[in-house]
Amino acid sequence: MQKSTGKTTSKGRTQPPSVSYEDELLEDLKNPSEAAAYLKVCLEDEDPRVFLIALGQVARANGGFALLSRNTGLNRENLYRTLSPKGNPKIESVGAVLRSLGMKLSVEAINTPVSSGASI
């Protein structure tokens, strides 16, 4: 007799077990267009950790950190730290990771111009 792994509804029917959102996300991120759109949205967040976590998820979906390390020439352990919420990567590292994933970082104008007296 097989054991049910799903939940039973109030009407006595068994629902299939839910799929982990991360498993589904990683599957979607194998598609280059989906991955690029996901990273773009995450980059728009005010918290830079969101982008770093997302970049790590895209890397995991596309071969993992060992492959990323081979493709970028960056140390695997450093990549784990760099693409973590506490990461503080150099722009060169982010560029190398993106290039190895077939992407690049770009800048675009926003509708609200920065005042002429502002400094960066």
C-alpha distances in whole Angstrom, upper triangle without the diagonal:
4,6,9,13,15,17,17,21,23,22,18,17,15,18,17,18,22,23,26,29,31,28,29,33,33,32,35,37,37,39,43,44,41,42,45,45,43,45,48,47,46,50,51,50,52,50,50,47,45,46,46,42,42,44,41,38,40,40,37,36,38,38,38,41,41,42,44,46,47,48,50,52,51,49,45,46,48,46,43,46,48,45,44,45,48,49,53,53,56,56,57,53,52,54,52,49,49,51,48,46,48,50,53,54,57,59,59,62,61,63,64,67,67,71,74,74,71,70,67
4,6,9,12,14,15,18,21,21,17,16,13,15,14,14,18,20,22,26,27,25,26,29,29,28,31,33,33,35,39,40,37,38,42,41,39,42,44,43,42,46,47,46,49,46,47,44,41,43,42,39,38,40,38,34,36,37,33,32,35,34,35,37,38,39,41,43,44,45,47,48,47,46,42,42,45,43,40,43,45,42,40,42,44,45,49,49,52,53,53,50,48,50,49,45,45,47,45,42,45,46,49,50,53,55,56,58,57,59,60,63,64,67,70,70,67,66,63
4,6,9,12,12,16,19,19,15,14,11,13,12,12,16,18,20,24,25,23,24,28,28,27,30,32,33,35,38,39,36,37,41,40,37,40,43,41,40,44,45,44,46,44,44,41,39,41,40,36,36,38,36,33,35,36,32,31,34,34,34,36,37,38,40,42,43,44,46,47,46,44,41,41,43,41,38,41,43,40,38,39,42,43,47,47,51,51,52,48,46,49,47,44,44,46,44,41,44,45,48,49,51,53,54,57,55,57,58,61,61,65,68,68,65,64,61
4,6,8,9,13,16,16,13,11,8,9,9,9,13,15,18,21,23,21,22,25,26,25,28,30,31,33,36,37,34,35,38,37,35,38,40,38,38,41,42,41,43,42,42,39,37,38,38,34,34,36,34,31,33,34,31,29,33,33,33,35,37,37,39,41,42,43,45,47,45,44,40,40,42,40,37,40,41,38,37,37,40,42,45,46,49,49,50,47,45,47,46,42,43,45,42,40,42,43,46,47,49,51,51,54,52,54,55,58,59,62,65,65,62,61,58
4,7,9,13,16,17,14,12,9,9,7,6,10,12,14,17,19,18,19,22,23,22,25,27,28,30,33,34,31,31,35,34,32,34,37,35,34,38,39,37,40,38,38,35,33,35,35,31,30,33,31,27,30,31,27,26,30,30,29,32,34,34,36,38,39,40,42,43,42,40,37,37,39,37,34,36,38,34,33,34,37,38,41,42,45,46,46,43,41,43,43,39,39,42,39,37,39,40,43,43,46,47,48,50,49,51,52,55,55,59,61,62,58,58,55
4,7,10,13,14,12,10,6,5,5,4,8,11,13,16,19,18,18,21,23,22,24,27,28,29,33,33,30,31,34,33,30,33,36,34,33,37,37,36,38,37,38,35,32,34,34,30,30,32,31,27,29,31,28,27,30,31,30,33,35,36,36,39,40,41,42,44,43,42,38,38,40,37,34,37,38,35,33,33,37,38,41,42,45,46,46,43,41,43,43,39,39,42,40,37,39,39,42,43,45,46,47,49,47,49,50,53,53,57,60,60,57,57,54
4,6,10,11,9,8,6,5,7,7,9,13,15,17,20,20,20,23,25,24,26,29,30,32,35,35,31,32,35,34,31,34,36,34,33,37,38,36,38,37,38,35,33,35,35,31,31,34,32,29,31,33,30,29,32,33,33,35,37,38,39,41,43,43,44,46,45,44,40,40,41,39,36,38,39,36,34,34,37,39,42,43,47,47,48,45,43,45,45,41,41,43,42,39,41,41,44,44,46,47,47,49,47,49,50,53,53,56,60,60,57,57,54
4,7,8,6,5,4,6,9,10,13,16,19,21,24,23,23,26,28,28,29,32,33,35,38,38,34,35,39,37,34,37,39,37,37,40,41,39,41,40,41,39,36,38,39,35,34,37,36,33,35,37,34,32,36,37,36,39,41,42,42,45,47,47,48,50,48,47,44,43,45,43,40,42,43,39,38,38,41,43,46,47,50,50,52,48,46,48,48,44,44,47,45,42,44,44,47,47,49,50,50,52,50,51,52,55,56,59,62,63,59,60,57
4,5,5,5,6,7,11,12,14,17,20,21,25,24,24,27,29,28,29,32,34,35,38,38,34,36,39,37,34,37,39,36,36,40,40,38,41,40,41,39,36,38,39,36,35,38,37,33,35,38,35,34,37,38,38,41,43,43,44,46,48,48,49,52,50,49,45,45,47,44,41,43,44,40,39,38,42,43,47,48,51,51,52,49,47,49,49,45,45,48,46,43,45,45,47,47,49,50,49,51,49,50,51,54,55,58,61,62,59,59,56
4,5,8,10,11,14,16,17,21,23,25,28,28,27,30,32,32,33,36,37,38,41,41,37,39,42,39,37,40,42,39,39,43,42,40,43,42,44,41,39,41,42,38,38,41,40,37,39,41,38,37,41,42,41,44,46,47,47,50,52,52,53,55,53,52,49,48,50,47,44,46,47,43,42,41,44,46,49,50,54,54,55,52,50,52,52,49,48,51,50,46,48,48,50,50,51,52,52,53,51,51,52,56,57,60,63,63,60,61,59
4,6,9,11,15,17,18,22,25,26,30,29,28,31,34,33,33,37,38,39,42,41,38,40,43,40,38,42,43,41,41,44,44,43,45,44,46,44,41,43,44,41,40,43,42,38,40,43,40,38,41,43,43,46,48,48,49,51,53,53,54,56,55,54,50,50,52,49,46,48,49,45,44,43,47,48,52,53,56,56,57,54,52,54,54,50,49,52,51,47,49,49,52,52,53,54,53,55,53,53,54,58,59,62,65,66,63,63,61
4,7,10,13,15,17,21,24,26,29,28,28,31,33,32,33,36,37,38,42,41,38,40,43,41,39,42,44,41,41,45,45,43,46,45,46,44,41,43,44,40,39,42,41,38,40,42,39,37,40,42,41,44,46,47,47,50,52,52,53,55,54,53,49,49,51,48,45,47,48,45,43,43,46,48,51,52,55,55,57,54,51,53,53,49,49,52,50,47,49,49,51,52,53,54,54,56,54,54,56,59,60,63,66,67,64,64,62
4,6,10,12,15,18,21,23,26,25,25,28,30,29,30,33,34,35,39,38,35,37,40,38,36,39,41,39,39,43,43,41,44,43,44,42,39,41,42,38,37,40,39,35,37,39,36,34,37,39,39,42,44,44,45,47,49,49,50,53,51,50,47,47,48,46,43,45,46,43,41,41,45,46,49,50,53,53,54,51,49,51,50,47,46,49,47,44,46,46,49,49,50,52,52,53,51,52,54,57,58,61,64,65,62,62,60
4,7,9,12,15,18,20,23,22,22,25,27,26,27,30,31,33,36,36,33,34,37,36,34,37,39,37,36,40,41,39,42,41,42,39,36,38,39,35,34,37,36,32,34,36,33,31,34,35,35,38,40,40,41,44,46,46,47,49,48,47,43,43,45,43,40,42,43,40,38,38,42,43,46,47,50,50,51,48,46,48,47,44,43,46,44,41,43,43,46,46,48,50,50,52,50,51,52,55,56,60,63,63,60,60,58
4,6,8,12,15,17,20,19,18,21,23,22,24,27,28,29,32,32,29,30,34,32,30,33,35,33,33,37,37,36,39,37,38,36,33,35,35,32,31,33,32,29,30,32,30,28,31,32,32,35,37,38,38,41,43,42,44,46,45,44,40,41,42,39,37,39,40,36,35,35,39,40,43,44,47,47,48,45,42,44,44,40,40,42,41,37,39,40,42,43,44,46,46,48,46,47,49,52,53,56,59,60,57,57,54
4,6,9,12,15,17,16,15,19,21,19,21,24,25,26,30,30,27,28,31,30,28,31,33,31,31,35,36,34,37,36,37,34,31,33,33,30,28,31,30,26,27,29,26,25,28,29,29,32,34,34,35,38,39,39,41,43,42,41,37,38,39,37,34,36,37,34,33,33,37,38,41,41,44,44,45,42,40,41,41,37,37,39,37,34,36,37,40,40,42,44,44,46,45,46,48,51,52,55,58,59,55,55,52
4,7,9,12,15,13,14,17,18,18,20,22,23,25,28,29,25,26,30,29,26,29,31,30,29,33,34,32,35,33,34,31,29,30,30,27,26,28,27,23,25,27,24,22,26,27,26,29,31,32,32,35,37,37,38,40,39,38,34,34,36,34,31,33,34,31,30,30,33,35,38,38,41,42,42,39,37,39,39,35,35,37,35,32,35,35,38,38,40,42,43,45,44,45,46,49,50,53,56,57,53,53,50
4,6,9,12,11,11,14,16,15,17,19,21,22,26,26,22,23,26,25,23,25,28,26,25,29,30,28,31,30,30,28,25,27,27,23,22,25,24,20,22,24,21,20,23,25,24,27,29,30,30,33,35,35,36,38,36,36,32,32,34,31,28,31,31,28,27,27,31,32,35,35,38,38,39,36,34,36,36,32,32,34,33,30,32,32,35,35,37,39,39,41,40,41,43,45,46,49,52,53,50,49,46
4,6,8,7,7,10,12,12,13,16,17,19,22,23,19,20,23,22,20,22,25,23,23,26,28,26,29,28,28,25,23,24,24,21,20,22,21,17,19,21,18,16,20,21,21,24,26,26,27,29,31,31,32,34,33,33,29,29,31,28,25,28,29,25,24,25,28,29,32,32,35,35,36,33,31,33,32,29,28,31,29,26,28,29,31,32,34,36,36,39,38,39,41,43,44,48,50,51,48,47,44
4,5,5,6,9,10,11,13,14,16,18,21,22,18,18,22,21,18,20,23,21,20,24,25,24,27,25,25,22,20,21,21,17,16,19,17,14,16,18,15,14,18,19,18,21,24,24,24,27,29,29,30,32,30,29,26,26,27,25,22,24,25,21,21,21,25,25,29,29,32,32,33,30,28,30,30,26,26,29,27,24,27,27,29,29,32,33,34,37,36,38,39,41,42,45,48,48,45,44,41
4,6,5,6,9,10,10,12,15,16,19,19,15,15,19,17,14,17,20,18,17,20,22,20,23,22,22,19,17,18,18,15,14,17,16,12,14,17,14,13,17,19,18,20,23,24,23,26,28,28,28,31,29,29,25,26,27,24,21,23,23,20,19,19,23,24,27,27,30,30,31,28,25,28,28,24,24,26,25,22,24,24,26,26,29,30,31,33,32,34,35,38,38,41,44,45,41,41,38
4,5,5,6,8,10,10,13,15,17,18,14,14,17,17,13,15,18,17,16,19,21,20,22,20,20,17,15,16,16,12,11,14,12,9,11,13,11,10,14,15,14,17,20,20,19,22,25,24,25,27,25,25,22,22,23,20,18,20,20,17,16,17,20,21,24,24,27,27,28,25,22,25,25,21,21,24,22,19,22,22,24,24,27,29,30,32,31,34,35,37,37,41,43,44,40,39,36
4,5,5,6,9,10,11,14,17,18,15,14,18,18,15,17,20,19,18,22,24,23,26,24,23,21,18,19,18,15,14,16,14,10,12,14,11,9,13,14,14,17,19,19,19,22,24,24,25,27,26,26,22,23,24,21,19,22,22,19,19,20,23,23,26,26,29,29,29,26,24,26,25,22,22,24,22,19,22,22,25,26,28,31,32,34,34,36,38,40,40,44,46,47,43,42,39
4,6,5,6,9,10,12,15,16,12,13,16,16,13,16,19,18,17,21,22,22,25,24,23,21,18,19,19,16,14,16,15,12,12,15,13,10,14,16,16,19,22,21,21,24,26,25,26,29,28,28,25,26,27,23,22,24,24,20,20,21,25,25,28,27,30,29,30,27,25,26,26,22,22,24,22,19,21,22,24,25,27,29,30,33,32,34,36,38,39,42,45,46,43,42,39
4,5,5,6,9,10,13,13,10,10,13,13,10,12,15,14,14,17,19,18,22,20,20,18,15,15,16,13,10,12,12,8,9,12,11,8,12,14,14,17,20,19,19,22,24,23,24,26,25,26,23,23,24,20,19,21,21,17,17,18,22,22,24,24,26,26,27,24,21,23,23,19,18,21,20,16,19,18,21,22,24,26,27,29,29,31,33,35,35,39,41,42,39,38,35
4,5,5,7,9,12,13,10,9,13,14,11,13,16,16,15,18,20,20,23,22,20,18,16,15,15,12,10,11,10,7,7,9,7,5,8,11,11,14,16,16,15,19,20,20,21,23,22,23,20,21,22,18,17,20,19,16,17,18,21,21,23,23,25,24,25,22,20,21,21,17,17,19,17,14,17,17,20,21,24,26,27,30,30,33,34,36,37,40,42,43,40,39,35
4,5,6,8,11,13,10,10,14,14,13,15,18,18,18,20,23,23,26,25,24,22,19,18,19,16,14,14,14,10,10,12,10,7,9,12,13,16,18,17,17,21,22,21,22,25,25,25,22,24,25,21,20,23,23,19,20,22,25,24,27,26,28,27,27,25,22,23,23,19,18,20,18,15,17,18,21,23,25,28,29,32,32,34,36,38,39,42,44,46,42,41,38
4,5,6,9,9,6,7,11,11,10,12,15,15,15,18,20,20,24,23,22,21,18,17,18,16,13,14,14,11,9,12,12,8,10,14,15,18,20,19,18,22,23,22,23,26,25,26,24,25,26,22,21,24,23,19,21,22,25,24,26,25,27,26,26,24,21,22,22,19,17,19,18,14,16,16,19,21,22,25,26,28,28,31,33,35,36,39,42,43,40,39,36
4,5,7,8,6,5,8,9,8,10,13,13,13,16,18,19,22,21,19,18,15,14,15,13,10,10,11,8,6,9,9,6,8,11,12,15,18,16,15,19,20,18,19,22,22,23,20,22,22,19,18,21,20,16,18,19,22,21,23,22,24,22,23,20,18,18,18,15,13,16,15,11,13,13,16,17,20,22,23,26,27,29,31,33,34,37,39,41,37,36,33
4,6,9,8,7,10,12,11,13,15,17,17,19,21,22,25,24,22,21,19,17,17,16,13,12,13,10,7,9,9,6,6,9,11,14,16,14,14,18,18,17,18,22,21,23,20,23,23,19,19,22,21,18,20,22,25,23,25,23,25,24,23,21,19,19,18,15,14,15,13,10,12,13,16,19,21,24,25,29,29,32,34,35,36,40,42,43,40,39,35
4,6,5,6,9,10,11,12,14,16,16,18,20,22,25,25,23,22,20,18,19,18,14,14,15,13,10,12,13,9,9,13,15,18,20,17,17,20,21,19,20,24,24,25,23,26,26,22,22,25,23,20,22,24,27,25,27,25,26,24,24,22,20,19,19,16,14,15,14,11,11,12,16,18,20,22,23,27,27,30,32,34,35,39,40,42,39,38,35
4,5,5,6,9,10,10,12,14,15,16,19,20,24,23,21,21,19,16,17,17,14,12,14,13,9,11,13,11,9,13,15,17,19,17,15,19,20,17,18,22,22,24,22,25,24,20,21,24,22,19,21,23,26,24,25,23,23,21,21,20,17,16,16,14,11,12,12,8,8,8,12,14,16,19,20,24,25,27,30,31,32,36,37,39,36,35,32
4,5,5,6,9,10,11,12,14,15,17,19,23,23,21,22,19,16,18,18,14,14,16,15,11,14,16,13,13,17,18,20,23,20,19,22,23,20,21,25,25,27,25,28,27,23,24,26,24,21,23,24,27,25,26,24,25,22,23,22,18,18,19,16,13,14,15,11,10,10,13,14,15,18,18,21,22,25,27,29,30,34,36,38,35,34,31
4,6,5,6,9,10,11,12,14,16,17,21,21,20,20,16,15,17,16,12,12,15,12,10,13,14,11,12,16,17,19,22,20,19,22,24,21,22,25,25,27,25,26,26,22,22,24,22,19,21,22,25,24,25,23,25,23,23,22,19,19,20,17,14,16,16,12,13,12,14,16,17,19,19,22,23,25,27,29,30,34,36,38,35,34,31
4,6,5,6,9,10,11,12,14,16,19,19,17,17,14,12,13,13,9,9,11,9,6,10,11,9,10,13,14,16,19,17,15,19,20,18,18,22,21,23,21,23,22,18,19,21,19,15,18,19,22,20,21,20,21,19,20,18,15,15,16,13,11,13,13,9,10,9,12,13,15,18,19,22,22,25,27,29,29,33,35,37,33,32,29
4,5,5,6,9,10,10,13,15,18,18,16,17,14,11,13,14,10,10,13,12,9,12,14,13,13,16,17,18,21,19,17,20,21,18,18,22,21,24,22,24,23,19,20,22,19,16,19,20,22,20,21,19,20,18,18,17,14,14,15,13,10,12,13,10,9,7,9,10,11,14,15,18,19,22,24,25,26,30,32,33,30,30,27
4,5,5,6,9,10,11,13,17,17,16,17,14,12,15,15,11,12,15,13,11,14,16,15,15,19,19,21,24,22,20,23,25,22,22,26,25,27,25,27,25,22,22,24,21,18,20,20,23,22,22,21,22,20,21,20,17,17,18,16,13,15,17,13,13,11,12,12,13,14,15,17,17,20,22,24,25,29,31,33,30,29,27
4,5,5,6,9,10,11,15,15,14,14,11,9,12,11,8,9,12,10,9,12,14,13,14,17,17,19,22,21,19,22,24,22,21,25,23,25,23,24,23,20,20,21,19,15,17,17,20,19,20,19,21,19,21,19,16,17,18,15,13,16,17,13,14,12,14,13,14,16,17,19,19,21,23,25,26,30,32,33,30,30,27
4,5,5,6,9,10,13,13,11,12,9,6,9,10,6,7,10,10,8,11,14,13,14,17,17,17,21,19,17,20,22,19,19,22,20,22,21,22,20,17,17,18,16,13,15,15,18,16,17,16,17,15,17,16,12,13,15,12,10,13,14,12,13,10,11,10,12,13,15,18,18,21,22,24,24,28,30,31,28,27,23
4,5,5,7,9,12,13,12,13,11,8,12,13,10,10,14,13,12,15,17,17,17,20,20,21,24,23,20,23,25,22,21,24,23,25,24,25,23,20,21,21,18,16,18,17,20,18,19,17,18,16,18,17,14,14,17,15,12,15,17,14,14,11,11,9,10,11,11,14,14,17,19,20,21,25,27,28,25,25,22
4,5,5,7,11,12,12,13,10,8,12,12,10,12,15,14,13,16,18,17,19,22,22,22,26,25,22,25,27,25,24,27,25,27,26,26,25,22,22,22,20,17,18,17,20,19,19,19,20,19,21,20,16,17,20,17,15,18,20,17,17,14,14,13,13,13,13,15,14,17,18,20,21,25,27,29,25,25,22
4,5,5,9,9,8,9,6,5,9,9,7,9,12,12,12,15,16,16,18,21,20,20,24,23,20,23,25,23,22,25,23,24,23,23,22,19,18,18,16,13,14,13,16,15,16,16,18,17,19,18,14,16,18,16,14,18,19,16,17,15,15,13,14,14,15,17,16,19,20,22,22,25,28,29,25,25,22
4,5,8,8,7,9,7,5,9,10,9,10,13,14,13,16,18,18,19,22,21,21,24,23,20,22,25,23,21,24,22,24,23,23,21,18,19,18,16,13,15,14,16,15,14,14,15,14,16,16,12,14,17,15,13,16,18,16,17,14,13,10,11,11,12,14,14,17,18,19,19,22,25,25,22,21,18
4,6,9,9,11,9,8,12,13,12,13,16,17,16,19,21,21,22,25,24,24,28,27,24,26,29,26,25,28,26,27,27,27,25,22,22,22,19,17,18,16,18,17,17,17,18,17,20,19,16,17,20,18,16,20,22,19,20,16,15,12,12,11,12,13,11,14,15,16,17,20,23,24,20,20,18
4,5,7,9,7,8,11,12,11,13,16,16,17,19,21,21,23,26,24,24,28,28,24,26,29,28,26,28,26,27,26,26,24,21,21,20,18,16,16,13,16,16,16,17,19,18,21,20,17,19,21,19,18,22,23,21,22,19,18,15,15,15,15,16,14,17,17,18,18,21,24,25,21,21,18
4,6,9,8,10,12,14,14,16,18,19,20,22,23,24,26,28,26,26,29,29,26,28,31,29,27,29,27,28,27,26,24,22,22,20,18,17,16,13,15,15,15,16,18,17,21,20,17,20,23,21,20,23,25,23,25,21,20,17,17,16,16,17,15,17,16,18,17,20,22,22,19,18,16
4,5,6,8,10,11,12,14,15,16,18,20,21,22,24,26,24,23,27,27,24,25,29,27,25,27,24,25,24,23,21,19,19,17,15,14,13,10,11,12,12,14,16,16,20,19,16,19,21,19,19,23,24,22,24,21,20,17,18,17,19,20,18,21,20,21,20,23,25,25,21,20,18
4,5,5,7,9,10,11,13,15,16,17,19,20,22,23,21,20,24,24,21,22,25,24,21,24,21,22,21,20,18,16,16,14,12,11,11,8,10,9,9,11,13,13,16,15,12,15,18,16,16,19,20,19,21,18,17,14,16,15,17,19,18,21,21,22,20,23,25,25,21,20,17
4,5,5,6,8,10,11,12,14,15,17,18,20,22,19,18,22,22,19,20,24,23,21,23,20,20,19,18,16,14,13,12,10,8,7,5,7,7,9,11,14,14,17,15,13,16,18,16,16,20,20,19,21,19,18,16,18,19,21,23,22,25,24,25,24,27,29,29,25,24,20
4,6,5,6,9,10,11,12,14,15,17,19,21,19,18,22,22,19,21,24,23,22,24,21,22,20,20,18,16,15,14,12,10,9,7,11,11,12,13,16,16,19,17,14,17,19,16,15,19,20,18,20,18,17,16,17,18,19,21,20,23,23,25,24,27,29,30,26,25,22
4,5,5,6,9,10,10,12,14,15,16,19,17,16,20,20,17,19,22,20,19,21,19,20,19,19,17,14,14,14,11,9,10,9,12,10,11,11,14,13,15,14,10,13,15,13,12,16,17,15,17,14,14,12,14,15,17,19,19,22,23,24,23,26,28,29,25,24,21
4,5,5,6,9,10,11,12,14,15,17,15,14,17,18,14,16,19,18,16,18,16,16,15,15,13,10,10,10,8,5,6,7,9,7,9,9,12,12,14,11,9,12,14,11,11,15,15,14,17,15,14,13,16,17,20,22,22,26,26,26,26,29,31,31,27,25,22
4,5,5,6,9,10,11,12,14,16,13,13,17,17,15,17,20,19,18,20,17,18,15,15,14,11,10,10,9,6,6,6,10,9,12,12,15,16,17,14,12,15,16,13,13,17,17,15,18,16,17,16,19,20,22,25,24,27,28,29,28,32,34,34,30,29,25
4,5,5,6,9,10,11,12,15,13,13,17,17,15,17,20,19,18,20,18,19,17,17,16,13,12,14,12,8,9,10,13,12,14,14,16,16,18,15,12,15,15,12,12,15,15,13,15,14,15,14,17,18,20,23,23,26,26,28,28,31,33,34,30,29,26
4,5,5,6,9,10,11,13,11,11,15,14,11,14,17,15,14,17,15,16,14,15,14,11,11,12,10,7,9,11,13,11,13,12,14,13,14,12,9,11,12,8,8,12,12,10,12,11,12,12,15,17,20,23,23,26,27,28,28,31,33,34,30,29,25
4,5,5,6,9,10,11,9,8,12,12,10,12,15,15,14,16,14,14,12,13,12,9,8,10,9,5,7,10,12,11,13,12,15,15,16,13,11,13,13,9,11,14,13,11,15,14,15,15,19,21,23,26,27,30,31,32,31,35,36,37,33,31,28
4,5,5,6,9,10,9,10,14,14,12,15,17,16,16,19,17,17,15,16,16,12,11,13,13,9,10,12,15,14,17,16,19,18,19,16,14,16,16,12,12,15,14,12,15,15,16,17,20,22,24,27,27,30,31,32,32,36,38,38,35,33,30
4,5,5,6,9,9,10,13,12,10,14,16,14,15,18,16,18,15,17,17,13,13,15,14,11,13,15,18,16,18,16,18,18,18,15,13,14,14,10,10,12,11,8,11,11,14,15,18,20,22,26,26,29,30,32,32,35,37,38,35,33,30
4,5,5,7,5,6,10,9,7,10,12,11,12,14,13,14,12,14,14,10,10,13,12,9,12,15,17,15,17,15,17,17,16,13,12,13,12,8,9,11,9,7,11,12,14,15,19,22,24,28,28,32,33,34,34,37,39,39,36,34,31
4,5,6,4,6,9,9,9,12,14,13,14,17,15,15,12,14,15,11,11,14,14,11,12,15,18,16,19,18,20,20,20,16,15,17,16,12,13,15,13,11,14,15,18,19,22,25,27,31,31,34,36,37,37,40,42,42,39,37,33
4,6,7,10,12,11,11,14,16,15,16,19,18,19,16,18,18,15,14,17,17,14,15,18,21,19,22,20,22,22,22,19,17,18,17,13,13,15,13,10,13,15,18,19,22,25,27,30,31,34,35,36,37,40,42,43,40,38,35
4,6,9,11,9,9,12,13,12,14,16,16,17,15,17,18,14,15,18,17,15,17,20,22,20,22,20,22,21,20,17,16,16,15,12,12,13,10,8,11,13,16,18,21,24,27,30,31,34,36,37,37,41,42,43,40,38,35
4,7,8,6,7,10,11,10,13,15,15,15,13,16,17,14,14,18,17,15,17,21,23,21,23,21,22,22,21,18,17,18,15,12,14,14,11,10,13,15,18,20,24,27,30,33,34,37,39,40,40,43,45,46,42,40,37
4,6,6,6,9,10,11,12,14,13,13,10,12,14,11,10,14,14,12,14,17,19,17,20,18,20,21,20,16,16,17,15,12,13,15,12,11,15,16,19,20,24,27,30,33,34,37,38,39,39,42,44,44,41,39,35
4,5,5,6,9,10,10,11,10,9,6,9,10,7,7,11,11,10,12,16,17,15,17,15,17,18,17,13,14,15,13,10,13,14,11,12,15,17,18,20,23,26,29,33,34,37,38,38,38,41,42,43,39,37,33
4,5,5,6,9,10,10,10,9,6,9,11,9,10,14,14,13,16,19,20,18,20,18,20,20,19,15,16,17,14,12,15,16,12,13,17,19,20,22,26,29,32,36,37,40,41,42,41,44,45,46,42,40,36
4,5,5,6,9,10,10,11,9,12,14,11,12,16,16,15,17,21,22,19,21,19,20,20,18,15,16,16,13,11,13,13,9,10,14,16,18,20,24,28,30,34,35,39,40,40,40,44,45,45,42,40,36
4,5,5,6,8,8,9,8,11,11,8,10,14,13,12,15,18,19,16,18,15,16,16,14,11,12,12,9,7,10,10,7,8,12,13,15,17,21,24,27,31,32,36,37,37,37,40,41,42,38,36,32
4,5,5,5,5,6,5,9,9,7,10,13,12,12,15,19,19,16,17,15,16,16,14,11,12,13,10,9,12,12,9,12,15,16,17,19,23,26,29,33,34,38,39,39,38,41,42,42,39,36,32
4,6,5,7,8,8,12,13,11,14,16,16,16,19,23,23,20,21,18,18,19,16,13,15,15,11,11,14,13,9,12,15,17,18,21,24,28,31,34,36,40,41,41,40,44,44,45,41,39,35
4,6,8,11,11,14,14,12,15,17,16,16,19,23,23,20,20,17,17,17,14,12,13,12,9,8,11,9,6,9,11,13,15,17,21,24,28,31,33,37,38,38,38,41,41,42,39,37,33
4,5,9,10,13,12,10,13,15,13,14,17,21,21,17,17,14,14,13,10,8,10,10,6,6,9,8,6,10,12,13,14,16,19,22,26,29,31,35,36,36,35,38,39,39,36,33,30
4,7,9,12,11,10,14,15,14,15,19,22,21,18,18,15,14,15,12,10,13,12,9,10,13,12,10,13,15,17,17,19,22,25,29,32,34,38,39,38,37,40,41,41,38,35,31
4,6,9,7,7,10,12,10,12,15,18,18,14,15,12,12,13,11,8,11,12,8,9,13,13,11,14,16,17,17,18,22,25,28,31,33,37,37,37,36,39,39,39,36,33,29
4,6,5,6,9,10,10,12,14,18,17,14,15,13,14,16,14,11,13,15,12,12,15,16,14,16,19,20,20,21,25,27,31,34,35,39,40,39,38,41,41,41,38,35,31
4,5,5,6,9,10,11,13,16,16,14,15,14,15,17,16,12,14,16,13,12,15,16,14,15,19,20,20,21,25,28,31,34,35,39,40,40,39,42,42,42,39,36,32
4,5,5,7,9,10,11,15,14,12,14,13,15,18,17,13,15,18,15,14,18,19,17,18,22,22,23,23,27,29,32,35,36,40,40,40,39,42,42,42,38,36,32
4,5,5,6,8,10,13,12,9,11,9,12,14,13,10,12,15,13,12,16,17,16,17,21,20,20,20,24,26,30,32,33,37,37,37,35,38,39,39,35,32,28
4,5,5,6,8,12,12,9,11,9,11,13,12,9,10,13,11,9,12,14,13,14,17,17,17,18,21,24,27,30,31,35,35,35,34,37,38,38,34,32,28
4,6,5,6,10,10,9,11,11,14,16,16,12,13,16,14,12,15,17,16,16,19,19,20,20,24,26,29,32,32,35,36,36,35,38,39,39,35,33,29
4,6,5,8,7,6,8,9,12,15,15,12,13,16,15,13,16,19,18,18,22,21,21,20,24,25,28,31,31,35,35,35,33,36,37,37,33,31,27
4,6,8,7,4,6,5,9,11,12,9,9,13,12,11,13,16,15,16,19,18,17,17,20,22,25,28,28,32,31,31,30,33,34,34,30,28,24
4,7,8,6,8,8,11,12,13,10,9,13,13,10,12,15,14,14,17,16,16,16,19,21,24,26,27,30,30,31,30,33,34,34,30,28,25
4,5,5,9,10,13,15,17,13,13,16,16,14,16,19,18,18,21,20,20,19,22,23,26,28,28,31,31,32,31,34,35,35,31,29,26
4,6,9,11,15,16,18,16,14,18,19,16,18,21,21,20,23,21,21,19,22,23,25,27,27,30,29,30,29,31,33,33,29,27,24
4,7,10,13,16,18,15,15,18,19,17,19,22,22,22,25,23,22,21,23,24,27,29,28,31,30,31,29,32,33,32,29,27,23
4,6,10,12,14,11,11,15,15,14,16,19,19,19,22,20,19,18,21,22,25,27,27,30,30,30,28,31,32,31,28,25,22
4,7,9,12,10,10,14,15,14,16,18,19,20,22,20,18,16,19,20,23,25,25,29,28,28,26,28,29,29,25,22,19
4,6,8,6,7,10,11,11,13,15,16,17,19,17,15,14,17,18,21,24,25,28,28,28,26,29,29,29,25,23,19
4,5,5,7,9,10,11,13,14,16,17,19,17,15,13,16,17,21,23,24,28,28,27,25,28,28,28,24,21,18
4,5,5,6,9,10,11,12,14,15,16,14,11,10,12,13,17,20,21,25,25,24,23,26,26,26,23,20,16
4,6,5,6,9,10,10,12,14,15,14,11,11,13,16,19,22,24,28,28,27,26,29,29,29,26,23,20
4,5,5,6,9,10,11,13,14,13,12,11,15,17,21,24,26,29,30,29,28,31,31,32,28,25,22
4,5,5,6,9,10,11,12,10,9,8,12,14,18,21,22,26,27,26,25,29,29,30,26,24,20
4,5,5,6,9,10,10,9,7,7,10,13,17,20,22,26,27,26,26,29,29,30,27,25,21
4,6,5,6,9,10,9,9,10,14,17,20,24,26,29,30,30,29,33,33,34,31,28,24
4,6,5,6,9,9,9,10,14,17,20,24,25,29,30,30,30,33,34,35,31,29,25
4,5,5,6,5,5,7,11,14,17,21,23,26,28,28,28,31,32,33,30,28,24
4,5,5,5,6,9,12,16,19,22,25,28,30,29,30,33,34,35,32,30,26
4,5,7,9,12,15,19,22,26,28,31,33,33,33,36,37,38,35,33,29
4,6,9,11,15,18,21,24,26,29,31,32,32,36,37,38,35,33,29
4,7,11,13,17,19,23,25,28,30,31,31,35,36,37,34,33,29
4,7,10,13,16,19,21,24,27,27,27,31,32,34,31,29,26
4,6,10,13,17,19,22,24,24,24,28,29,30,27,26,22
4,7,10,14,16,20,21,21,21,24,25,27,24,22,19
4,7,10,13,16,18,18,18,22,22,24,22,20,18
4,7,9,13,15,14,15,18,19,21,18,17,15
4,7,10,12,12,13,17,18,20,18,18,16
4,7,9,8,10,14,15,18,16,16,15
4,6,7,9,12,15,17,15,16,15
4,6,10,12,15,18,16,18,18
4,7,9,12,14,13,15,16
4,6,9,11,10,13,13
4,6,8,7,9,10
4,5,6,9,11
4,6,8,11
4,7,10
4,7
4
